[in-house]
């Protein structure tokens, strides 16, 4: 009992359990120059245990969280106990070489160690706290020696210098006509396309509520405004609420400067969506339709009840949820490639969301998955024909099925729209003469049949 109490006390003092897992993530690679800076500038501050832990963690990076190891492995490799390990870790955190995050999953409690490269020497000596601490640790003589060591060489100031450096055109020769031709060509822009939404569309999202919820994470309102279109795209496609968006931002922040990492946020939103629609059992009430009609075109008498229901659902659901419901109806699952294809289509802002939902229904009635080529083929046709509502999309599909449109987008397999009664091919007997049967052969066959029946 006493041994157990001592073990618990030691664990409490150490603030670490050897059975906890750990996972290491880095933003870059550690160079030989970085290691030299660590030995000269950081080891006097944090000590040998902390520096050994830091270098060991760089070699302990795992690709998957599920492949993580336990802290007991680190303790054994470093040959230190839990309290000394904790002291080494917090020293690394204090000098900004590491951030530590605590979390848990189905495998249990674990810590995430996010490693950072050391500062460049010039930056280190501009940091008042670090350089003062180093001065106190090693003294004036060694401090000035390190300053001199990492001071970049400067040009002599006490003698005249003549710059004799050759320019590009002094060394490489191009004709004047080629230079003029290249200078007149416009410079290509390689900016990433950002989805654009109107002010009315953006106004449907409560940006102030999002700002209030993320204020505790020190996310600036300017940063949210800068990524407003991308955030709204995630909201519109996956049906993410303001509170859910705040949680996404908090879990994907760039922890170095508390800025929004939009690419990481999009990836996490995609993963959560896949888990929600493919793993969790969806409540059937989520698929029930609201009592009011969302679009006037669903009331047209030319639509069947099934078509009215489809249009109503298309007007109510985000494309992500509509895709999930359709896949569930077909007993399939949502693939990453499919959502990627849809998000790229939505980002182009060429079709309204209800029309995209009808496009999903149309293609999945004829193909097992949404592919880039099929989506672009249908979308191009609908854009060219100014299809702006779910009802207009259904009319376009019916027109093609009836042969009044151009050649079909897809080879139809839907029984609802393309089923043709199967007819056996018949023979025109008038073109054939009756074959005469030999009486002896016929008698022989009849006798064989009687013998077969008697013996069975």
KAMOFEN-V779602 format. One record per backbone hydrogen bond with DSSP energy under -0.5 kcal/mol. NH is the residue of the N-H (numbers start at 0). CO is the residue of the C=O. If there is no record, write none. Layout:
BEGIN
nh=NH co=CO
nh=NH co=CO
END
This chain:
BEGIN
nh=4 co=0
nh=5 co=1
nh=6 co=2
nh=7 co=3
nh=8 co=4
nh=9 co=5
nh=10 co=6
nh=11 co=7
nh=12 co=8
nh=13 co=9
nh=14 co=10
nh=15 co=10
nh=17 co=15
nh=19 co=16
nh=20 co=108
nh=21 co=68
nh=22 co=110
nh=24 co=112
nh=26 co=114
nh=30 co=28
nh=34 co=30
nh=35 co=31
nh=36 co=32
nh=37 co=33
nh=38 co=34
nh=39 co=35
nh=40 co=36
nh=41 co=36
nh=41 co=37
nh=42 co=37
nh=44 co=41
nh=45 co=41
nh=46 co=42
nh=50 co=46
nh=51 co=47
nh=52 co=48
nh=53 co=49
nh=54 co=50
nh=55 co=51
nh=56 co=52
nh=57 co=53
nh=58 co=54
nh=58 co=55
nh=59 co=56
nh=61 co=23
nh=66 co=63
nh=67 co=64
nh=68 co=21
nh=70 co=19
nh=71 co=17
nh=72 co=69
nh=73 co=69
nh=74 co=70
nh=75 co=71
nh=76 co=72
nh=77 co=73
nh=78 co=74
nh=79 co=74
nh=84 co=80
nh=85 co=81
nh=86 co=82
nh=87 co=83
nh=88 co=84
nh=89 co=85
nh=90 co=86
nh=91 co=87
nh=92 co=88
nh=93 co=89
nh=94 co=90
nh=95 co=92
nh=96 co=91
nh=97 co=91
nh=98 co=113
nh=100 co=111
nh=102 co=109
nh=104 co=107
nh=107 co=104
nh=109 co=102
nh=110 co=20
nh=111 co=100
nh=112 co=22
nh=112 co=110
nh=113 co=98
nh=113 co=111
nh=114 co=24
nh=114 co=112
nh=115 co=96
nh=122 co=119
nh=123 co=119
nh=124 co=120
nh=125 co=122
nh=126 co=122
nh=126 co=123
nh=127 co=125
nh=130 co=126
nh=131 co=127
nh=132 co=128
nh=133 co=129
nh=134 co=130
nh=135 co=131
nh=136 co=132
nh=137 co=133
nh=138 co=134
nh=141 co=137
nh=142 co=138
nh=143 co=139
nh=144 co=140
nh=145 co=141
nh=146 co=142
nh=147 co=143
nh=148 co=144
nh=149 co=145
nh=150 co=147
nh=151 co=149
nh=162 co=160
nh=163 co=161
nh=170 co=166
nh=170 co=167
nh=171 co=167
nh=178 co=174
nh=179 co=175
nh=180 co=176
nh=181 co=177
nh=182 co=178
nh=183 co=179
nh=184 co=180
nh=184 co=181
nh=201 co=197
nh=202 co=198
nh=203 co=200
nh=204 co=201
nh=206 co=204
nh=209 co=205
nh=210 co=206
nh=211 co=207
nh=212 co=208
nh=213 co=209
nh=214 co=210
nh=216 co=213
nh=217 co=214
nh=218 co=213
nh=219 co=217
nh=223 co=219
nh=224 co=220
nh=225 co=221
nh=226 co=222
nh=227 co=224
nh=230 co=226
nh=231 co=227
nh=232 co=228
nh=233 co=229
nh=234 co=230
nh=235 co=231
nh=236 co=232
nh=237 co=233
nh=238 co=234
nh=239 co=233
nh=244 co=240
nh=245 co=241
nh=246 co=242
nh=247 co=243
nh=248 co=244
nh=249 co=245
nh=250 co=246
nh=251 co=247
nh=251 co=248
nh=252 co=248
nh=253 co=258
nh=254 co=252
nh=256 co=253
nh=257 co=253
nh=258 co=253
nh=261 co=259
nh=264 co=260
nh=265 co=261
nh=266 co=262
nh=267 co=263
nh=268 co=264
nh=269 co=265
nh=270 co=266
nh=271 co=267
nh=272 co=268
nh=273 co=269
nh=274 co=270
nh=275 co=271
nh=276 co=272
nh=277 co=273
nh=278 co=274
nh=279 co=274
nh=281 co=279
nh=285 co=282
nh=286 co=283
nh=287 co=284
nh=297 co=294
nh=298 co=295
nh=299 co=296
nh=302 co=299
nh=307 co=303
nh=308 co=304
nh=309 co=305
nh=310 co=306
nh=311 co=307
nh=312 co=308
nh=313 co=309
nh=314 co=310
nh=315 co=311
nh=315 co=312
nh=316 co=312
nh=319 co=236
nh=321 co=317
nh=322 co=318
nh=323 co=319
nh=324 co=320
nh=325 co=321
nh=326 co=322
nh=327 co=323
nh=328 co=324
nh=329 co=325
nh=330 co=327
nh=331 co=326
nh=338 co=334
nh=339 co=335
nh=340 co=336
nh=341 co=337
nh=342 co=338
nh=343 co=339
nh=344 co=340
nh=345 co=341
nh=346 co=342
nh=347 co=343
nh=347 co=344
nh=348 co=344
nh=348 co=345
nh=349 co=344
nh=355 co=351
nh=356 co=352
nh=357 co=353
nh=358 co=354
nh=359 co=355
nh=360 co=356
nh=361 co=357
nh=362 co=358
nh=363 co=359
nh=364 co=360
nh=365 co=362
nh=366 co=362
nh=370 co=368
nh=374 co=370
nh=375 co=371
nh=376 co=372
nh=377 co=373
nh=378 co=374
nh=379 co=375
nh=380 co=376
nh=381 co=377
nh=382 co=378
nh=383 co=379
nh=384 co=380
nh=385 co=382
nh=386 co=381
nh=387 co=385
nh=392 co=388
nh=393 co=389
nh=394 co=390
nh=395 co=391
nh=396 co=392
nh=397 co=393
nh=398 co=394
nh=399 co=395
nh=400 co=396
nh=401 co=397
nh=402 co=399
nh=403 co=398
nh=404 co=398
nh=411 co=409
nh=416 co=413
nh=417 co=413
nh=418 co=414
nh=428 co=426
nh=430 co=427
nh=431 co=428
nh=441 co=437
nh=442 co=438
nh=443 co=439
nh=444 co=440
nh=445 co=441
nh=446 co=442
nh=447 co=443
nh=448 co=444
nh=449 co=445
nh=450 co=446
nh=451 co=447
nh=452 co=448
nh=453 co=449
nh=454 co=450
nh=455 co=451
END
